[in-house]
């Protein structure tokens, strides 16, 4: 499902703004996962409070936009603010998000053989030959 503003050749590529959003938000997701893992180690079945759920979901909503046309989008979801999940459930969900975002980056980021550097392959700056060497 390509966005209308993108050509068919790079319809799955992120925009420069989307790549910047990824680079800005993924470290926050990693930090949230680390924190929730620590809480889960202490008390797996502890209930996550509503404030944490809202803060994590605010992050996930933005990341969800990046995955809108990505196949992995169907396998990640927001936390349920109504049922207040347990620590271990949040860790599992955040792990799924991390895996989906890792796959996303592997598809759209790599070594530009012409420039001999790692970078995002975006709508505005696609890979020279659409072949990526080493992820």
N, C-alpha and C positions, 0 to 999 in steps of 0.2 A: 504494500500500500504506500505508494510514493506521494509526497506532497506536490501539489501542482506547480510550485515555484522551482522545482528541481527538474533537471533534464533526466531522461530515462537512463543515460549512461551512468550517472552518479546518484540515482534516486535513493539509494540506501545510505549514502554518505551523510555525515552530520555537517551542519554549517559551522563556521568558525565560532559563532556564539555558543552553539551546542557543545563544541569541544571545550571551550573555556568553562562552560557550566559544569561539565563532567570533571574537569581538572580542579575546579573550586569545591564541588560537593562530595566527591568520592572520599577525600580524606576525612570529611565529617562523618560519613557513613562508617568508615573504618574505625574511627574513634568511638562512635556509638556502639558498634559491634563489640569492640574491646571492653567497653564499660559494662555492657549487658552480659558479656561472657564472664566477667569478674563477679557480677552479682549472681549469675546463675551458678557459678562454682560454690558460692557461699550458701545459696538457698535456691535450688532449681525450681521449686514449686512456689516461690514467692510471687505475689501478684505485683505487676508493674503499675505504678500510679498513673493517673490520667494525665498529669503534666508531662511525664516522660513520653507517654504514647502520643500526645499532641505534638511535642517537639520532634520526635522521630518521624511521625507522619508528615509534618511540614517539609522535612528533608526528602522523604520518599515521594511526595507529590511532585516535587521538582524533578527528581530523577525519573519518575514515571513518564514525564513529558519526553525525555530523551529516548526512552524505549518505546514510544508510541507505535512506531512501525516495525519494531524489532520482534523476531519470532519468540524471544524469551519473555516478552511482555506478558504472555498468557500464564506464566509460571511464577510471577511475583505479585504480591498484593500488599495493601496497606494494613496496618495493625487495626484490630477492631477496638474502637474506643468504648463501645458499649459493654463488651464482656470482660475487658481488662485482662489480657493474657498473662500467663506465667512467664517468669524470666527465661526459662528454657525454650518456650515457644517463640519469644522475641529473638533469641539467638538464632534459632533455626531460620526464621523468616529473614533476618538480616544476612545470614550466610547465603541464602538463595539470591538475595539482591546483589551481594558481592560477586557471586558466580555469574549472574546475568550481565553485570556491568563489566566484568573481566572479559567475557566473550565479546561484548560490544566493542571494547577497546581493541581486542585482538583483531577484529574485523576491519577496524577503521584507523588503526595506528600501526606504524612500523617504520622500517628503514627506507628512506627515499634514496634509491641507488644513484640518482643523478646528483643530489646534494650531499649524499653520504652522511645523513643524520636521521635521527628518529623524529617523527612528527605525525600529526593527524593528517589523514587524507580526507579533505573536506570538499564540499560543493564548490567553494571558491578556489580551492587549491588541491585538486585531485592528484592522485599518484600519476607520474608521467606516463606509465604504461599500464596502470591498474594492477600491476604485479607487486606484491609486497614481499620483501626479503626479510626473514627473521622478525618475529613479533616481539 
